[in-house]
Amino acid sequence: MNGLSDYIGHVVVVDLASPFVCIGTLKEVQEHLLVLTDADFHDLRDTPTNRENYIADSKFTGVKRNRAEVRILLREAVALSRLKDVIDE
């Protein structure tokens, strides 16, 4: 699946086209879906911080889990990266 399977088992950040971001462990990559577990599915409109600062804070403080499992449509994903690869300088 375009190299996405290399991320399975890692804590990842999925930036979405909408004002949402999802951080969790990538469990599975399906044809049209990403499946994450122990995830923080966050609406950025709910906090005064921007996307980059929220993600960097999550790297520092840990994932604020609010979902046991999340399924994300691939067409909604703009970017996927490992949380450990986030630069928080």
Secondary structure, DSSP 4 states (H G I P E B T S, - for coil): -TTGGGGTTSEEEEEESSSEEEEEEEEEE-SSEEEEEEEEEEEGGGSSS-HHHHHHHHHHH-----EEEEEEEGGGEEEEEEGGG----
